[in-house]
Amino acid sequence: MTEAGGSKGQRRRESILLLMKQQGRITISEIVSKFNCSEATARRDLEQMEGNYPVIRTIGGALYDGLGTVRELPFAVKEELSILEKERIAGLAATHIVEGDVIGLSGGTTNFLLAKQLKLRKGITVVTNAVNIAMELGGSDIQVVVIGGIMRHNSFELCGPLGEGMIAQLHITKMFIGIDGISAEGGITSYSEQEAGTLKALMGRSQAVYAVFDHTKRNRNSLFSLAELSQLHAVITDAPIEGELGEQLQAHGVQVYVTE
């Protein structure tokens, strides 16, 4: 049954937001209990709130993100940001891929641009959990392996335990991972708990992990950790990395590749 004018649903979502501001997070079961609604309604509320409020979905609930952590943007918005820099980063990343490689591509605009550059290649297998990347490579000579899961609408990435059994059977040569933040103290981080779990599993099956990011992601921490800097083989970015972050990358033997 549709809520009249959406007013009842909107009042409930505003009340959920107020509760999240007070306690920092909320679970699906709390929403069901406190607001006398179904679990499906609670999940739809959180999904809608994630697009309109500083809310981050987690497994089984959500966190309030209005106190200084970096905010996630929808893919369509991110695609328009720093597009030239991201195209150059993608171009440089493509030079590290050779025939016979099994490439892992996480979601994100830079990896989507990398997929575009790989479309004419042959003898490459791409493993990805991003629906838009898989679709972009459709019709090419590249073999595409898609990891299953539940799709996050902000990133088109498939996440969750459905794909974990499949990932455990894979052997990836080079994993290219788009990140939401990188810092000396926090390593590489993600907005999404669901994405973080899937990406950790993919990195665990990879011989070498490359982080691809533009300068706006530096010295920033998102909510969930993906890996320590020491777990990276290389980073590919658009400007030299200086300061503590650069020093830590060097100390861990992480190669830094910078676009011209």
Sequence and secondary structure as in RCSB ss.txt:
>XXXX:A:sequence
MTEAGGSKGQRRRESILLLMKQQGRITISEIVSKFNCSEATARRDLEQMEGNYPVIRTIGGALYDGLGTVRELPF
AVKEELSILEKERIAGLAATHIVEGDVIGLSGGTTNFLLAKQLKLRKGITVVTNAVNIAMELGGSDIQVVVIGGI
MRHNSFELCGPLGEGMIAQLHITKMFIGIDGISAEGGITSYSEQEAGTLKALMGRSQAVYAVFDHTKRNRNSLFS
LAELSQLHAVITDAPIEGELGEQLQAHGVQVYVTE
>XXXX:A:secstr
   GGGHHHHHHHHHHHHHHHHHSEEEHHHHHHHHT  HHHHHHHHHHHHHHSSEEEETTEEEE  SSS     H
HHHTTTTHHHHHHHHHHHHTT  TT EEEE SSHHHHHHHHHHTT  S EEEESBHHHHHHTTTSSSEEEE  SE
EETTTTEEESGGGHHHHTT  EEEEEEE SEEETTTEEEES HHHHHHHHHHHHTEEEEEEE  GGGBT   SEE
EE GGG SEEEESS   HHHHHHHHHTT EEEE  
